[in-house]
Amino acid sequence: MPNKLRAGSAATNITPPLGTAMPGGFRPRYAEDIDDELLVKSLVVDNGSVRLAMVTCDLIVVTQEIVDQAKERIEERCGIAARYVMINATHTHTAVAVADLLGA
């Protein structure tokens, strides 16, 4: 399908339960309320030759291990080559830790 651009997007809620530890401070902090949901959002774009995916996670950090696992799953389930998948974290200090950050 040359000269056509297709795109699709999705989001899913990853908000943890209240009481969950939150990294990024100098003292222990725990989620006491929810102002906004934490999300994973994705955009897939296909020009007929290449399909790529951009994924952003409302987390303080996304480890290389998580990125590699996610790319593998995306390639297996969606047929998007791992080299065309970009995954990043928004670096919010009000999300859960998915890695050991300074003992958090």
Secondary structure, DSSP 8 states (H G I E B T S, - for coil): -TT--EEEEEEEE----TT-EE-SSSS-EE----SS--EEEEEEEE-SS-EEEEEEESSS---HHHHHHHHHHHHHHH---GGGEEEEE---TTS--SS--TT-
